[in-house]
Amino acid sequence: MARTPLMAGNWKMNMDHLEAIHLVQGLNQELTDANFDFSAVEVAVIPPFTDIRSVQTVVEGDEMKIKYGAQDVSTHENGAYTGEISASMLSKLGCSFIVVGHSERREYHGESDALVGEKARVALAAGMTPIICCGEGLDVRKAGNQVSHVLAQIDGALAGMSADDVKKSVIAYEPIWAIGTGEVATPEDAQEVCGAIRVRVGELYDAATADAVRILYGGSVKSANVADIMAKEDVDGALVGGASLKADEFAKIARFNA
Ligand SMILES: O=C(CO)COP(=O)(O)O
């Protein structure tokens, strides 16, 4: 089965809502100027919560085909949860994706695999696609335990999820030692873990589910290295941090096969 590649730009805590409008317009201009085929590669931006309404306004107003999403979601539907944002609020804003379990949230907010899985289910229940993040730290990589470490994260996050839900989900393998460091994993490193994740999904569910789930690589992806990573059979796209903050550079990443 042909999986549609996904290039998602995780802006993290960068760009206010005015900068966001500028960046999305710039990205759209770069892609339309290049006659980009949005049906062949999905392109999404993942801005901070405060930008999403503005991004929705420009995307809908200019009938852009760029998709967008949020960096986190509450597991609660509503109520006395100060500071949290619910899935229904995000789906009302036209979000297509919710990043769950990014390593920065796991580290600074103590998010567990079980919580990450719950957030993924909440996103799915509201009709959005979770981008479920996993990845090992440098110590685990140095000990050569990256595959077992990541598979344990996947087992934990997917627990209780149906095959249909997993088919609709995206998994992002982001080795922590490669995030924001300029040290990109080799295409072989990316394939080793992404391939192992797909095999595990096949074991937990079935071949059709393993075939359908999209698996992204993230960690110092740029236009200069994306094509080699994308050439690997189990890599279906990229979750891009720093390089997604520049319209021309992120457009080049989306055009990896141009
Ligand atoms: O964490 C990342 C995306 O979620 C990767 O960030 P960088 O592309 O800046 O390394």
Ligand as a Chemical Component Dictionary entry (heavy atoms), coordinates in Angstrom:
data_LIG
# 
_chem_comp.id                   LIG 
_chem_comp.type                 NON-POLYMER 
_chem_comp.pdbx_formal_charge   0 
_chem_comp.three_letter_code    LIG 
# 
loop_
_chem_comp_atom.comp_id 
_chem_comp_atom.atom_id 
_chem_comp_atom.alt_atom_id 
_chem_comp_atom.type_symbol 
_chem_comp_atom.charge 
_chem_comp_atom.model_Cartn_x 
_chem_comp_atom.model_Cartn_y 
_chem_comp_atom.model_Cartn_z 
_chem_comp_atom.pdbx_ordinal 
LIG O1 O1 O 0 11.836 17.710 17.915 1  
LIG C1 C1 C 0 11.797 17.847 16.714 2  
LIG C2 C2 C 0 10.500 17.938 16.011 3  
LIG O2 O2 O 0 9.451  17.567 16.839 4  
LIG C3 C3 C 0 13.046 17.961 15.906 5  
LIG O3 O3 O 0 13.586 19.205 16.120 6  
LIG P1 P1 P 0 14.821 19.703 15.185 7  
LIG O4 O4 O 0 14.376 19.471 13.772 8  
LIG O5 O5 O 0 14.983 21.156 15.526 9  
LIG O6 O6 O 0 15.989 18.845 15.548 10 
# 
loop_
_chem_comp_bond.comp_id 
_chem_comp_bond.atom_id_1 
_chem_comp_bond.atom_id_2 
_chem_comp_bond.value_order 
_chem_comp_bond.pdbx_ordinal 
LIG O1 C1 DOUB 1 
LIG C1 C2 SING 2 
LIG C1 C3 SING 3 
LIG C2 O2 SING 4 
LIG C3 O3 SING 5 
LIG O3 P1 SING 6 
LIG P1 O4 DOUB 7 
LIG P1 O5 SING 8 
LIG P1 O6 SING 9 
# 
